[in-house]
Structure formats: structure tokens, C-alpha cells
């Protein structure tokens, strides 16, 4: 499979130059995120914008957060956890793919999860990192 690294790098430069001062995000929110074209088993963004839904797991400041990539495909195993979004869409959290994300990568808020779902995923992330 051939990846479009050139197209991603062009878009990445535009994303980096964009003004992110109007991007307000919080924990428990699900956003479209410019994840890009990555290496090997790293989770890629999809489509012409190289985006993928992510869960904002931990907000560090107004510009940085830990984001967990999400999939609508059901996956099994100790590193994948189902989450029910408030829109009743079931998503799978891909814990090994959690990454530090700058707010410039956040394109659009699309959903959120309940405080109960967030407590569940927090517990899973804590257990995963031990």
C-alpha cells in the first residue's frame, strides 16, 4: 500500500501555520484530528484530510492534550476498549496509539462520552500503563 506522504506534508504545513487560538477542547470530547500518514503500525488519519476521530483523554493546557485514536470497527484484545458516545455511536479506543496532540491538529468536535464512560476508560488507561 502506497502512502501519500507528500500530500500529508503539504497539509501538515498548512495545519501548523493555522491559528488555533479559537480551538477550545476538553476532556471526554471526541474530535476529528489531523493524524496524518504515519509509519508502520501507527494509526493513520483517513481521507483527503488525513483525519481520524480521537478522544481527548487528558488536557494539559489550552494547546496540548493526550488523545486516544478511535475506530468504529470492533476490535478485541486487552488494548482495545469499546466506548459509547453520547450520540449512541459505539467506538473502540485504541490505547496503544495514545499520543500527545497539539490543538492545531484538532479540526472539529463531533461528540463526547459520558462521565461514566470516561471513568471506565481512565481505569483502563491506568491499568494499561502499569
C-alpha positions in Angstrom: 0.0 0.0 0.0 1.4 3.4 -1.0 1.0 6.3 1.4 0.7 9.9 0.3 3.5 11.4 2.5 3.9 14.3 0.1 0.2 15.3 0.3 0.3 14.8 4.1 3.4 17.1 4.5 1.8 19.8 2.4 -1.4 19.7 4.6 0.7 19.4 7.8 2.5 22.7 6.9 -0.9 24.4 6.5 -2.2 22.9 9.7 0.9 24.1 11.6 0.5 27.7 10.2 -3.2 27.8 11.2 -4.3 29.9 14.1 -5.5 27.6 16.8 -6.5 30.4 19.3 -10.2 29.7 18.7 -9.9 25.9 19.4 -11.5 25.1 22.8 -11.4 21.5 23.8 -12.0 19.5 26.9 -11.6 16.0 28.3 -14.3 13.5 27.3 -14.8 15.2 23.9 -14.4 13.4 20.6 -12.8 15.4 17.8 -11.7 14.9 14.2 -8.0 15.2 14.4 -5.3 15.6 11.7 -3.3 12.4 12.5 -1.5 12.3 9.1 0.2 9.5 7.2 2.3 7.6 9.7 4.9 4.8 9.8 4.3 1.1 10.2 1.6 0.1 12.7 1.0 3.7 13.8 -2.6 4.8 13.3 -3.1 6.9 10.2 -5.7 9.5 9.5 -8.1 8.7 6.7 -9.4 10.6 3.7 -8.0 13.7 2.0 -7.6 15.5 5.3 -5.8 12.5 7.0 -8.2 12.8 9.9 -9.5 10.3 12.5 -11.7 10.6 15.5 -9.9 10.9 18.8 -11.0 11.0 22.4 -9.5 13.9 24.4 -8.2 11.9 27.3 -6.1 14.4 29.3 -5.9 18.2 28.8 -2.6 19.7 29.9 -3.2 23.3 28.8 -5.1 25.1 26.1 -2.7 23.8 23.5 -1.8 20.2 24.5 -3.6 17.0 25.3 -3.3 13.3 25.2 -5.6 11.9 22.5 -6.7 8.3 22.0 -7.5 7.4 18.4 -10.9 5.8 17.9 -12.3 3.4 15.4 -15.9 2.3 14.6 -14.6 -1.2 13.9 -15.0 -3.7 16.7 -11.6 -4.9 17.9 -10.8 -7.4 20.5 -7.9 -7.8 22.8 -6.6 -6.3 26.0 -5.6 -3.0 24.4 -8.9 -2.1 22.8 -12.0 -0.9 24.7 -15.5 -0.1 23.5 -16.9 3.3 24.3 -20.4 4.5 23.8 -20.6 8.1 22.6 -23.4 10.4 23.7 -24.8 10.1 20.1 -25.1 6.3 20.7 -22.3 5.5 18.3 -20.1 2.7 19.5 -16.4 3.3 19.1 -13.3 1.4 20.0 -10.5 3.2 21.9 -7.1 2.2 20.5 -5.0 2.5 23.7 -1.5 1.7 22.3 -2.0 4.6 19.8 -2.5 7.3 22.5 -0.4 10.3 21.6 0.4 13.9 22.6 -1.5 16.2 20.3 -1.3 20.0 19.7 -4.7 21.8 19.5 -3.7 22.8 15.9 -4.4 19.2 14.9 -8.0 19.4 16.2 -10.3 20.0 13.3 -13.9 19.8 14.7 -15.7 18.5 17.8 -18.1 15.7 16.8 -19.2 14.0 20.0 -18.4 13.3 23.6 -18.6 10.5 26.2 -20.4 10.4 29.5 -18.6 10.8 32.8 -19.2 7.1 33.4 -17.6 6.1 30.1 -14.7 8.5 30.9 -14.2 6.8 34.4 -14.2 3.5 32.6 -11.5 4.5 30.1 -9.5 6.2 32.8 -9.4 3.0 34.7 -8.3 1.0 31.6 -5.6 3.5 30.7 -4.2 3.4 34.2 -4.2 -0.5 34.2 -2.6 -0.4 30.7 0.3 1.8 31.7 1.2 -0.2 34.8 
